[in-house]
Amino acid sequence: MAKAPFLLPTAFVGCPYGGRFKFTEFKARLDRLPFDWYYADTGLKTRQLLSILTTNIKAAHFGLFDLSYWNTTVA
């Protein structure tokens, strides 16, 4: 009998992608954790940002928002 595939929990990540925030380091650390991550910057070529955000937030089990530096978009 085949084993059932293991489904990882999903999390939406809201964070700044530039400036003082080091996104590549942040993403590298998150990728080590057993989660499937949704980022707001994925898939921008085909749909509007608001559509992507609402779809990903609804699909995620958890949300992770970094407010270390003030960013109105994340807030």
C-alpha positions, -999 to 999 in steps of 0.1 A, spaced: 0 0 0 13 34 -9 20 60 17 -2 91 18 18 122 8 27 144 37 11 178 35 31 207 50 13 235 68 12 267 47 20 302 58 16 336 42 46 359 46 40 397 47 73 416 48 92 444 30 112 433 0 139 460 0 154 488 20 170 479 53 151 446 55 173 417 43 147 397 25 170 371 10 184 362 45 149 361 59 137 339 32 167 315 35 159 310 72 122 304 65 130 279 38 147 257 64 114 253 83 88 225 74 63 249 59 51 258 24 55 296 22 34 321 2 51 354 -6 33 385 -19 58 390 -48 51 357 -66 30 356 -98 28 393 -104 30 389 -142 -4 374 -146 -27 389 -120 -31 420 -99 -14 421 -65 -46 423 -45 -59 392 -62 -27 373 -54 -27 385 -18 -63 375 -11 -59 341 -27 -27 333 -8 -40 346 26 -72 325 22 -52 294 14 -27 297 42 -30 281 76 -8 307 93 3 343 86 37 357 94 41 395 92 73 413 98 68 448 111 104 455 123 106 485 100 76 506 93 61 496 60 25 507 51 20 479 26 28 452 52 7 469 79 
